[in-house]
Amino acid sequence: MTRNITLAIDDALLDKVRVLAAMKRTSVNEMVRGFLARLVEEETEHDEATEALLKLARESEGRMGDWRPAREDAYSGEPRFDRWR
């Protein structure tokens, strides 16, 4: 079921959008629908990815705990990251 909504938009922007829609051989209505559908899809994908990461973090058996490098390692003068070599 489709529903009608009222959208307030600046006249100058509407004129530009109408020209763009004509160039794409579509309607302003279809462009707005497409934009909103993509917006919802992106947010859904973001939420799903966030939930997957949180699930992975909850179920992970790897724990850092209170790990800290030994003083000798921290101040050895050796580079600690490959990018600094």
Contacts in CASP RR format, 6 or more apart in sequence:
PFRMAT RR
TARGET T0000
AUTHOR 0000-0000-0000
METHOD contacts of the structure
MODEL  1
MTRNITLAIDDALLDKVRVLAAMKRTSVNEMVRGFLARLVEEETEHDEAT
EALLKLARESEGRMGDWRPAREDAYSGEPRFDRWR
7 32 0 8 1.000
9 17 0 8 1.000
14 28 0 8 1.000
17 28 0 8 1.000
17 31 0 8 1.000
18 28 0 8 1.000
20 31 0 8 1.000
21 27 0 8 1.000
21 28 0 8 1.000
21 30 0 8 1.000
21 31 0 8 1.000
24 31 0 8 1.000
74 80 0 8 1.000
79 85 0 8 1.000
END
